[in-house]
Amino acid sequence: MSAARKAFRDVLLTHLTCEEAGLDREVRLRTLGLNSMRAVDLVLDLEDRFGFAFPDDRFTDENFATEASLWAAVEPLLGAGARL
């Protein structure tokens, strides 16, 4: 796992109601406690952590469905200068 992916996962876990062992890439994030308010807080934390702006058009149910789908939405936003 890359340093960026690990940092992403660490931020994500602070917004879920599970431990790291309970976070599988394909488990539905809603079942782990992610609701719309937590999703907004999560995005703000990711933006602060990595120094990017999350576009409004990426706030979709599909992008926030699983860890894998959210990572797929976030990873392209990480530039070469992303803060790890």
Phi, psi and omega in degrees: 000132181290163178297321179295317180295320178296316179296319177301312182297320179298317178295315180303315183299331180291347181251006181245165180257040179219165173271169182303323181297335181272358182262104176259147184304332185251002178287143180292125183295331177298325179289344179258014173100003180280115175244184186296321179293316178294326179296319178296314178299320178300312181298317178300318178294320178295319178299316178295317184294318187254350177072043176230169174250127180274115183296143180303325182289354177266357175280077180235156177301323181297317181292331182259017182288311184223169175301317182297317181290325178291319177299320178298329178280329184273318188308315180296342181278347181278110178277178179300335181264016181299137178282124176254000000 
